[in-house]
Amino acid sequence: MTDVFGNYVIQKFFEFGLPEHKQVLAQRLTGHVLPLANQMYGCRVIQKALESITPEMQIDIVKELDGHVLKCVKDQNGNHVVQKCIECVDPNYLQFIIEAFRGQVCTLSTHPYGCRVIQRILEHCRPDQTDVILSELHDFTDRLVMDQYGNYVIQHVLEHGRLEEKSKIVSHVSGSILQLSQHKFASNVVEKCVTYGSRAEKAVLIEEVCSSVDESGQSALYVMMKDQFANYVIQKMLDISEPNQRKILVHKIRPHVSTLRKYTYGKHIIAKLEKYLMKNGGGDLSGSPLTLPSI
């Protein structure tokens, strides 16, 4: 099981063997699950076993991880085993994982392996279990949206979470769109808010961009259009906005078209506008002609 080649033979037995073969092999795992889980080749065998054996045998394997969850989650091999446990095993037998995560959700969400495990919990565990994780997540949203790993966890909630969970994140982001959109990681979260927020929430975010200014008095929209990260938020707004909202965006962008030519990222906005104009036969969405300089 720990051999560079031999592990594949054991995996094939778990995949194609008879039930009695699988049972004998699963019994041989007993007492060795933790060291195998954290070993480069053994972790693959454990994962294949969890996919292939009966629920009763699964339970015998996962209970050996009790008391060692955080060690496995932070291990480059062990984290894959914990993820597979969450994907394959009845959540009723995974409460020890949830308990191990209490008070650790922010730390794990900002960990390169932990952030993956958090996402698997949100996908596969019972609502009462995910609520424990989400409650802690919301306490640290401001930090997580700007973290290189935590931002993926927040994006996951926005894509797959319940409406009320999405709304909590959108409300955190609202009021700070300009600052967050200019951040390498947080800008991805803002894009997801624009994409997965409710109709009313999208309108609020677009209105914030169209009406607010930065410290120097420049419009947020203008600043964002020429920013290397924030320009993608504006592009997303143009993509998802309803016709009336898009008219407002185009109207606000028009005075800046010639200036945007000078900026690498501003050209992205011009290209996006030209795409809509071509669909509209040369006029903007309000029906007025809008001539864009050549790029």
C-alpha positions as CSV (number, residue, x, y, z in Angstrom):
1,M,0.0,0.0,0.0
2,T,2.9,2.4,0.6
3,D,4.9,1.3,-2.6
4,V,5.1,3.5,-5.6
5,F,3.8,0.7,-7.8
6,G,2.2,-1.7,-5.4
7,N,-0.4,0.8,-4.2
8,Y,-2.1,0.6,-7.7
9,V,-2.5,-3.2,-7.3
10,I,-4.3,-2.8,-4.0
11,Q,-6.4,0.0,-5.4
12,K,-7.5,-2.3,-8.3
13,F,-8.5,-5.0,-5.8
14,F,-10.7,-2.5,-4.0
15,E,-12.2,-1.4,-7.3
16,F,-12.8,-4.7,-9.0
17,G,-12.4,-7.4,-6.2
18,L,-15.2,-9.5,-4.8
19,P,-16.8,-8.4,-1.6
20,E,-14.8,-10.9,0.4
21,H,-11.6,-9.5,-1.1
22,K,-12.5,-6.0,-0.1
23,Q,-13.4,-7.1,3.4
24,V,-10.1,-8.8,3.9
25,L,-8.2,-5.8,2.6
26,A,-10.3,-3.4,4.7
27,Q,-9.5,-5.5,7.8
28,R,-5.8,-5.2,7.0
29,L,-6.2,-1.4,7.1
30,T,-7.3,-1.6,10.7
31,G,-4.8,0.1,13.1
32,H,-2.9,1.7,10.2
33,V,-5.4,4.2,8.8
34,L,-3.6,7.3,10.2
35,P,-0.1,6.6,8.9
36,L,-1.4,5.5,5.6
37,A,-3.6,8.6,5.3
38,N,-0.6,10.8,5.6
39,Q,1.6,8.8,3.3
40,M,2.0,9.6,-0.4
41,Y,0.8,6.3,-1.8
42,G,-1.2,5.0,1.2
43,C,-3.5,8.0,1.0
44,R,-4.6,6.9,-2.4
45,V,-5.4,3.4,-1.2
46,I,-7.5,4.8,1.7
47,Q,-9.4,7.0,-0.7
48,K,-10.1,4.1,-3.1
49,A,-11.2,1.9,-0.2
50,L,-13.7,4.5,1.0
51,E,-15.2,4.6,-2.5
52,S,-15.5,0.8,-2.7
53,I,-16.4,-0.8,0.7
54,T,-19.6,-1.1,2.6
55,P,-20.8,1.7,5.0
56,E,-20.0,-0.5,8.0
57,M,-16.4,-0.9,6.8
58,Q,-16.2,2.8,6.0
59,I,-17.1,3.6,9.6
60,D,-14.3,1.4,10.9
61,I,-11.8,3.3,8.8
62,V,-13.0,6.9,9.6
63,K,-13.2,6.4,13.3
64,E,-9.4,5.9,13.4
65,L,-9.0,9.5,12.3
66,D,-10.9,10.8,15.4
67,G,-8.5,12.9,17.4
68,H,-6.2,13.4,14.4
69,V,-8.4,15.4,12.1
70,L,-6.5,18.7,12.1
71,K,-3.2,16.9,11.6
72,C,-4.6,15.2,8.5
73,V,-6.3,18.3,7.1
74,K,-3.0,20.2,7.2
75,D,-1.1,17.3,5.6
76,Q,-0.6,17.3,1.8
77,N,-1.7,13.7,1.6
78,G,-4.1,13.4,4.6
79,N,-6.3,16.3,3.5
80,H,-7.4,14.2,0.5
81,V,-8.4,11.4,2.8
82,V,-10.5,13.7,4.9
83,Q,-12.2,15.1,1.8
84,K,-13.0,11.6,0.6
85,C,-14.5,10.8,4.0
86,I,-16.8,13.8,3.8
87,E,-17.8,12.8,0.2
88,C,-18.4,9.1,0.8
89,V,-19.4,8.5,4.4
90,D,-22.8,9.1,6.0
91,P,-22.5,12.6,7.7
92,N,-24.0,11.0,10.9
93,Y,-20.6,9.4,11.5
94,L,-18.6,12.6,10.7
95,Q,-19.6,14.7,13.7
96,F,-16.1,14.3,15.1
97,I,-14.7,16.3,12.1
98,I,-17.2,19.1,12.7
99,E,-16.2,19.2,16.4
100,A,-12.5,19.3,15.5
101,F,-13.2,22.4,13.4
102,R,-14.9,24.4,16.1
103,G,-12.9,27.6,16.7
104,Q,-10.6,26.7,13.8
105,V,-12.8,27.6,10.8
106,C,-11.0,30.8,10.0
107,T,-7.5,29.2,10.4
108,L,-8.5,26.3,8.2
109,S,-10.2,28.5,5.6
110,T,-6.9,30.4,5.1
111,H,-4.9,27.2,4.8
112,P,-4.1,25.8,1.3
113,Y,-5.5,22.3,2.2
114,G,-8.0,23.3,4.9
115,C,-9.9,25.6,2.5
116,R,-10.7,22.5,0.3
117,V,-12.0,20.5,3.3
118,I,-14.2,23.3,4.4
119,Q,-15.8,23.4,0.9
120,R,-16.4,19.6,1.0
121,I,-18.2,20.0,4.4
122,L,-20.4,22.7,2.9
123,E,-21.3,20.4,0.0
124,H,-21.9,17.1,1.8
125,C,-22.7,17.5,5.5
126,R,-26.1,18.0,7.2
127,P,-27.5,21.5,7.6
128,D,-26.9,21.5,11.4
129,Q,-23.3,20.6,10.7
130,T,-22.7,23.2,8.0
131,D,-24.4,25.9,10.1
132,V,-21.6,25.5,12.7
133,I,-19.0,26.1,10.0
134,L,-21.0,29.0,8.4
135,S,-21.6,30.7,11.7
136,E,-17.8,31.0,12.2
137,L,-17.2,31.9,8.6
138,H,-19.5,34.9,8.8
139,D,-17.6,36.2,11.8
140,F,-14.4,36.4,9.7
141,T,-15.9,37.4,6.3
142,D,-13.9,40.7,6.1
143,R,-10.6,38.8,6.5
144,L,-11.5,35.8,4.3
145,V,-12.6,37.8,1.3
146,M,-9.0,39.2,1.1
147,D,-7.2,36.0,1.8
148,Q,-5.6,34.0,-1.0
149,Y,-7.3,30.8,0.1
150,G,-10.2,32.1,2.2
151,N,-11.7,33.9,-0.8
152,Y,-12.4,30.5,-2.4
153,V,-14.4,29.5,0.6
154,I,-16.5,32.7,0.4
155,Q,-16.9,32.3,-3.3
156,H,-18.1,28.7,-2.7
157,V,-20.9,29.9,-0.4
158,L,-21.9,32.5,-2.9
159,E,-22.2,29.9,-5.7
160,H,-23.7,27.0,-3.7
161,G,-25.0,28.4,-0.4
162,R,-28.6,29.1,0.8
163,L,-30.1,32.5,-0.1
164,E,-29.7,33.8,3.4
165,E,-26.0,32.8,3.5
166,K,-25.4,34.6,0.2
167,S,-27.1,37.7,1.4
168,K,-25.0,37.9,4.6
169,I,-21.8,38.0,2.4
170,V,-23.3,40.5,-0.1
171,S,-24.2,42.8,2.9
172,H,-20.6,42.5,4.1
173,V,-19.3,43.5,0.7
174,S,-21.8,46.3,0.1
175,G,-20.4,49.7,0.9
176,S,-16.8,48.6,0.2
177,I,-17.1,47.7,-3.5
178,L,-14.5,50.1,-4.7
179,Q,-11.8,49.1,-2.2
180,L,-12.5,45.3,-2.5
181,S,-12.7,45.3,-6.3
182,Q,-9.1,46.7,-6.4
183,H,-7.8,43.8,-4.3
184,K,-6.4,40.7,-6.1
185,F,-8.4,38.2,-4.1
186,A,-11.4,40.2,-2.9
187,S,-12.3,41.2,-6.5
188,N,-13.1,37.6,-7.2
189,V,-15.6,37.6,-4.3
190,V,-17.2,40.9,-5.6
191,E,-17.6,39.3,-9.0
192,K,-19.4,36.4,-7.4
193,C,-21.7,38.7,-5.4
194,V,-22.6,40.5,-8.7
195,T,-23.3,37.1,-10.3
196,Y,-25.1,35.2,-7.6
197,G,-26.7,37.9,-5.5
198,S,-30.5,38.4,-5.7
199,R,-32.0,40.8,-8.2
200,A,-32.3,43.5,-5.6
201,E,-28.8,43.0,-4.3
202,K,-27.3,43.2,-7.8
203,A,-29.1,46.5,-8.3
204,V,-27.7,47.9,-5.0
205,L,-24.2,46.9,-6.0
206,I,-24.5,48.5,-9.4
207,E,-26.0,51.7,-7.9
208,E,-23.1,51.9,-5.4
209,V,-20.5,51.8,-8.3
210,C,-22.4,54.3,-10.4
211,S,-22.9,56.8,-7.6
212,S,-19.9,56.7,-5.2
213,V,-16.5,58.5,-5.4
214,D,-13.1,57.8,-4.0
215,E,-11.1,60.1,-1.6
216,S,-9.9,62.3,-4.5
217,G,-13.4,62.8,-5.8
218,Q,-13.0,60.5,-8.8
219,S,-16.0,58.4,-9.7
220,A,-15.8,54.8,-8.4
221,L,-16.8,53.6,-11.9
222,Y,-13.9,55.4,-13.6
223,V,-11.3,54.2,-11.0
224,M,-12.5,50.6,-11.3
225,M,-12.6,50.6,-15.2
226,K,-8.8,51.3,-15.4
227,D,-7.8,49.0,-12.5
228,Q,-6.2,45.6,-13.2
229,F,-8.7,43.8,-11.0
230,A,-11.7,46.0,-10.6
231,N,-12.2,46.2,-14.4
232,Y,-13.4,42.6,-14.3
233,V,-16.1,43.6,-11.8
234,I,-17.4,46.3,-14.2
235,Q,-17.3,43.8,-17.1
236,K,-19.4,41.3,-15.0
237,M,-21.9,44.1,-14.2
238,L,-22.3,44.8,-17.9
239,D,-22.8,41.1,-18.5
240,I,-25.5,40.5,-15.8
241,S,-27.3,43.8,-15.5
242,E,-30.8,44.2,-16.6
243,P,-31.5,46.5,-19.7
244,N,-32.3,49.6,-17.6
245,Q,-29.2,49.1,-15.4
246,R,-27.0,48.5,-18.4
247,K,-28.3,51.8,-19.9
248,I,-27.2,53.6,-16.8
249,L,-23.8,51.9,-16.8
250,V,-23.2,52.8,-20.5
251,H,-24.4,56.4,-19.9
252,K,-21.9,56.7,-17.0
253,I,-19.1,55.1,-19.1
254,R,-19.6,57.2,-22.2
255,P,-17.7,60.4,-21.0
256,H,-14.6,58.2,-20.2
257,V,-14.3,56.3,-23.5
258,S,-11.5,58.3,-25.0
259,T,-9.5,58.2,-21.7
260,L,-10.0,54.5,-21.3
261,R,-8.1,54.0,-24.5
262,K,-4.9,55.0,-22.6
263,Y,-5.2,52.2,-20.1
264,T,-4.6,48.5,-20.7
265,Y,-7.5,47.4,-18.5
266,G,-9.8,50.2,-19.8
267,K,-9.5,48.7,-23.2
268,H,-11.3,45.6,-21.9
269,I,-14.3,47.8,-21.0
270,I,-14.3,49.3,-24.5
271,A,-14.2,45.9,-26.1
272,K,-17.1,44.8,-23.9
273,L,-19.1,47.9,-24.9
274,E,-18.4,47.4,-28.6
275,K,-19.7,43.8,-28.3
276,Y,-23.1,45.2,-27.0
277,L,-23.1,48.0,-29.6
278,M,-22.7,45.5,-32.5
279,K,-25.7,43.5,-31.1
280,N,-27.6,46.8,-31.0
281,G,-26.8,47.9,-34.6
282,G,-24.4,50.7,-33.6
283,G,-26.4,52.5,-31.0
284,D,-26.1,52.3,-27.2
285,L,-28.8,50.5,-25.2
286,S,-30.8,53.7,-24.8
287,G,-31.0,54.0,-28.6
288,S,-28.5,57.0,-28.8
289,P,-25.5,56.6,-31.1
290,L,-22.3,55.9,-29.3
291,T,-19.1,56.2,-31.3
292,L,-16.1,54.4,-29.8
293,P,-12.6,55.2,-30.9
294,S,-10.7,52.4,-32.5
295,I,-8.4,50.4,-30.2
